[in-house]
Amino acid sequence: MKKIVIAPDSFKETLSALDVAHTIAEAMRPLLPGVELVEVPVADGGEGTLDALVDATGGTRHRFPVLGPLGEQVDAVWGMLGDGKTAVIEMAAASGIALVPAAQRNPLVTSTEGTGQLIRAALDSGARHFILAIGGSATNDGGTGMLRALGARFLDAAAQDLPVGGAALTRLERIDLTGFDARIAECNFEIACDVDNPLTGPRGASAVFGPQKGATPEMVAKLDQALGNYARVIREQLGREVETASGAGAAGGMGAASLAFFNGKLRRGVDIVLDACALESILAGADLVITGEGRLDGQTIFGKTPIGVAKLAKRFNLPVIAIGGCLREDVDVVHEHGIDAVFDCVHKAMPLEEALAGAHDNLARVARNIAATLALKTS
């Protein structure tokens, strides 16, 4: 064995993807002298995508103050990849649900303006290729807050600017793009989107995701009507049909805004990340791939990092090992999707707090034992 590629996601609440990859490599190295251990921290397009891409490409992080979902100031971060041209924007950093206390969550009024401010900051730094990760939002405003930050205006029948938030879109009559940032036309937007929900209806943004953001049934009905009106204005004014488009309902309608105003391409988040990390070229000449995430279970097969890594590895007929912070009873399904073996970090029954606190040591123990097994085979 000459080369092992280590390409995990983060273990949420404990270790970043970079920490996971490095912990595995450091634990294995003493037992596999002469084996090249290549660390490629990755993500699936949700939180942690910025860190994974910046770390994998030798990029940079940039702090920038923006308006949070309720108009409060947030010290957010955006990333520039190592190519110096590609910006990574995590919607969660500026417009995320984690920024809003549970008692204050109200998708009628929350805004995506901070996300637009991050995009503008990246434009000012020369970025023209954008990777926009839209998971974890607190909003249902159809991306209008983001677009306001870039110069768009949303007007009612009296040509007055609408208030921020999704509810106000019920009164939308015209979108004024005369002040819209002209640099957007020069840009290429890739939108990390792992859902296919339309903008409105029973499977739309408001009905499916609104309750997670604090919406009551009454709020859901009002927001769905508002987004339907938003789609009507886009259709009549811009000639774009976004109401039924696959993925338009992602992140409270951010998918629709990305399609209509950015001409964005919605792709599975893990595919965007794996392409940006150039994992396919890194796999050339490898003998084994190790991946992982905080929890391996039946949901892992739906666009999560380990399966994305495994599918790419199988193009090279490579064996794949996955390490999970924990395993659920339905984990065996991953074997049908390219993962050959799974390992659990938790070596004994323990409270969750103890497992989280010991994540590094537990992961290192498992990685060391995997390396020892490989060493026996090759000795």
Backbone hydrogen bonds, N-H to C=O, Kabsch-Sander energy under -0.5 kcal/mol:
donor,donor_aa,acceptor,acceptor_aa,energy
4,I,36,E,-3.0
5,V,288,L,-2.4
6,I,4,I,-0.5
6,I,38,V,-3.3
7,A,5,V,-0.7
7,A,290,I,-3.0
9,D,292,G,-2.8
11,F,15,L,-2.6
12,K,10,S,-0.8
14,T,11,F,-2.1
15,L,11,F,-1.9
20,V,16,S,-2.6
21,A,17,A,-2.5
22,H,18,L,-2.5
23,T,19,D,-2.6
24,I,20,V,-2.3
25,A,21,A,-2.3
26,E,22,H,-2.7
27,A,23,T,-1.9
28,M,24,I,-1.8
29,R,25,A,-2.3
31,L,28,M,-1.1
32,L,28,M,-1.0
32,L,29,R,-0.9
35,V,32,L,-2.0
36,E,2,K,-3.3
37,L,35,V,-0.5
38,V,4,I,-2.7
38,V,36,E,-0.7
39,E,37,L,-0.6
40,V,6,I,-3.3
40,V,38,V,-0.5
42,V,8,P,-2.7
49,T,46,G,-1.9
52,A,48,G,-2.5
53,L,49,T,-2.6
54,V,50,L,-2.7
55,D,51,D,-2.6
56,A,52,A,-2.2
57,T,53,L,-1.7
58,G,54,V,-0.8
59,G,54,V,-2.6
60,T,80,M,-2.7
62,H,78,W,-2.8
64,F,76,A,-2.8
66,V,74,V,-2.8
68,G,72,E,-4.5
71,G,68,G,-2.1
74,V,66,V,-3.2
76,A,64,F,-1.7
76,A,74,V,-1.3
78,W,62,H,-2.3
79,G,88,V,-2.3
80,M,60,T,-2.8
81,L,86,T,-3.1
84,G,81,L,-2.2
87,A,85,K,-0.6
87,A,129,H,-2.8
88,V,79,G,-3.0
89,I,87,A,-0.5
89,I,131,I,-2.6
90,E,88,V,-0.5
91,M,89,I,-0.7
91,M,133,A,-3.0
93,A,90,E,-1.5
94,A,90,E,-0.6
94,A,91,M,-1.2
95,S,91,M,-3.4
96,G,92,A,-0.9
97,I,136,G,-2.5
99,L,96,G,-1.4
100,V,97,I,-1.7
104,Q,101,P,-2.1
105,R,102,A,-1.1
109,V,106,N,-1.8
110,T,106,N,-1.5
111,S,69,P,-1.9
114,G,67,L,-0.6
115,T,112,T,-0.8
116,G,112,T,-1.4
117,Q,113,E,-2.0
118,L,114,G,-1.9
119,I,115,T,-1.9
120,R,116,G,-2.4
121,A,117,Q,-2.1
122,A,118,L,-2.2
123,L,119,I,-2.5
124,D,120,R,-2.3
125,S,121,A,-1.0
126,G,123,L,-1.8
127,A,122,A,-2.3
128,R,85,K,-1.6
129,H,85,K,-1.6
130,F,188,N,-3.1
131,I,87,A,-2.8
132,L,130,F,-0.6
132,L,190,E,-3.0
133,A,89,I,-2.8
133,A,131,I,-0.7
134,I,132,L,-0.6
134,I,192,A,-1.2
135,G,45,G,-0.6
138,A,95,S,-2.5
142,G,252,G,-2.6
144,T,141,D,-1.8
147,L,143,G,-2.0
148,R,144,T,-2.4
149,A,145,G,-1.8
150,L,146,M,-0.6
150,L,147,L,-0.6
151,G,148,R,-2.1
152,A,147,L,-2.5
153,R,176,D,-2.0
155,L,153,R,-0.6
155,L,174,R,-3.0
156,D,160,Q,-2.2
159,A,156,D,-2.0
162,L,154,F,-3.0
166,G,107,P,-0.9
167,A,108,L,-1.8
169,L,166,G,-1.3
170,T,167,A,-1.6
171,R,168,A,-2.1
172,L,169,L,-1.2
173,E,155,L,-3.1
174,R,155,L,-1.8
176,D,153,R,-2.6
176,D,174,R,-0.5
177,L,175,I,-0.7
180,F,177,L,-1.3
181,D,150,L,-3.0
184,I,181,D,-1.6
185,A,182,A,-1.0
186,E,183,R,-1.5
187,C,184,I,-1.8
188,N,128,R,-2.3
190,E,130,F,-2.9
190,E,188,N,-0.5
191,I,189,F,-0.5
191,I,265,K,-2.8
192,A,132,L,-2.3
192,A,190,E,-0.6
193,C,191,I,-0.9
193,C,267,R,-3.1
199,L,243,E,-1.7
200,T,243,E,-1.1
204,G,201,G,-2.0
205,A,199,L,-1.4
206,S,199,L,-0.6
208,V,204,G,-2.3
209,F,204,G,-0.5
209,F,205,A,-1.6
210,G,205,A,-0.8
210,G,206,S,-0.9
212,Q,209,F,-0.6
213,K,209,F,-0.7
213,K,210,G,-1.7
214,G,211,P,-1.3
215,A,210,G,-2.1
220,V,216,T,-2.7
221,A,217,P,-2.0
222,K,218,E,-2.0
223,L,219,M,-3.0
224,D,220,V,-2.5
225,Q,221,A,-2.0
226,A,222,K,-2.1
227,L,223,L,-2.6
228,G,224,D,-1.9
229,N,225,Q,-2.0
230,Y,226,A,-2.3
231,A,227,L,-2.5
232,R,228,G,-1.8
233,V,229,N,-2.3
234,I,230,Y,-2.2
235,R,231,A,-2.6
236,E,232,R,-2.7
237,Q,233,V,-2.8
238,L,234,I,-2.5
239,G,234,I,-0.8
239,G,235,R,-0.8
240,R,234,I,-1.0
242,V,240,R,-0.8
248,A,245,A,-1.9
249,G,197,N,-2.6
250,A,247,G,-1.6
252,G,249,G,-0.9
253,G,250,A,-0.6
254,M,250,A,-1.1
254,M,251,A,-0.6
255,G,250,A,-1.9
256,A,248,A,-1.9
257,A,253,G,-2.0
258,S,254,M,-2.3
259,L,255,G,-2.0
260,A,256,A,-2.6
261,F,257,A,-2.6
262,F,257,A,-0.7
262,F,258,S,-0.9
263,N,259,L,-0.5
264,G,258,S,-2.9
265,K,189,F,-2.3
266,L,264,G,-0.6
267,R,191,I,-2.7
267,R,265,K,-0.5
270,V,44,D,-0.7
272,I,268,R,-1.8
273,V,269,G,-2.3
274,L,270,V,-2.6
275,D,271,D,-2.1
276,A,272,I,-2.4
277,C,273,V,-2.3
278,A,275,D,-1.2
279,L,274,L,-2.0
282,I,278,A,-1.6
283,L,279,L,-2.1
284,A,280,E,-0.5
284,A,281,S,-0.8
286,A,283,L,-2.4
287,D,3,K,-3.1
288,L,3,K,-1.0
289,V,319,P,-2.0
290,I,5,V,-2.8
291,T,321,I,-2.8
293,E,323,I,-1.2
294,G,10,S,-1.0
296,L,326,C,-2.3
297,D,295,R,-0.5
300,T,297,D,-1.6
301,I,298,G,-0.8
302,F,299,Q,-1.8
303,G,301,I,-1.2
304,K,300,T,-1.1
308,G,304,K,-2.0
309,V,305,T,-2.8
310,A,306,P,-2.4
311,K,307,I,-2.8
312,L,308,G,-1.6
313,A,309,V,-2.5
314,K,310,A,-2.2
315,R,311,K,-0.6
315,R,312,L,-0.9
316,F,313,A,-1.6
317,N,314,K,-1.1
318,L,313,A,-1.8
321,I,289,V,-2.6
322,A,341,A,-2.7
323,I,291,T,-2.2
324,G,343,F,-3.0
325,G,293,E,-1.5
326,C,294,G,-0.9
328,R,296,L,-2.2
331,V,328,R,-1.8
333,V,330,D,-1.2
334,V,331,V,-2.3
335,H,332,D,-1.7
336,E,333,V,-1.6
337,H,334,V,-1.8
338,G,335,H,-0.7
339,I,334,V,-1.6
340,D,320,V,-1.8
340,D,338,G,-0.6
341,A,320,V,-1.4
343,F,322,A,-2.1
345,C,324,G,-2.3
347,H,345,C,-0.7
355,A,351,P,-2.1
356,L,352,L,-2.6
357,A,353,E,-2.2
358,G,354,E,-1.9
359,A,356,L,-1.3
362,N,358,G,-2.8
363,L,359,A,-2.5
364,A,360,H,-2.5
365,R,361,D,-2.1
366,V,362,N,-1.9
367,A,363,L,-2.6
368,R,364,A,-2.4
369,N,365,R,-2.0
370,I,366,V,-2.2
371,A,367,A,-2.4
372,A,368,R,-2.3
373,T,369,N,-2.0
374,L,370,I,-2.4
375,A,371,A,-2.6
376,L,372,A,-1.9
377,K,373,T,-1.7
378,T,374,L,-1.7
379,S,375,A,-1.1
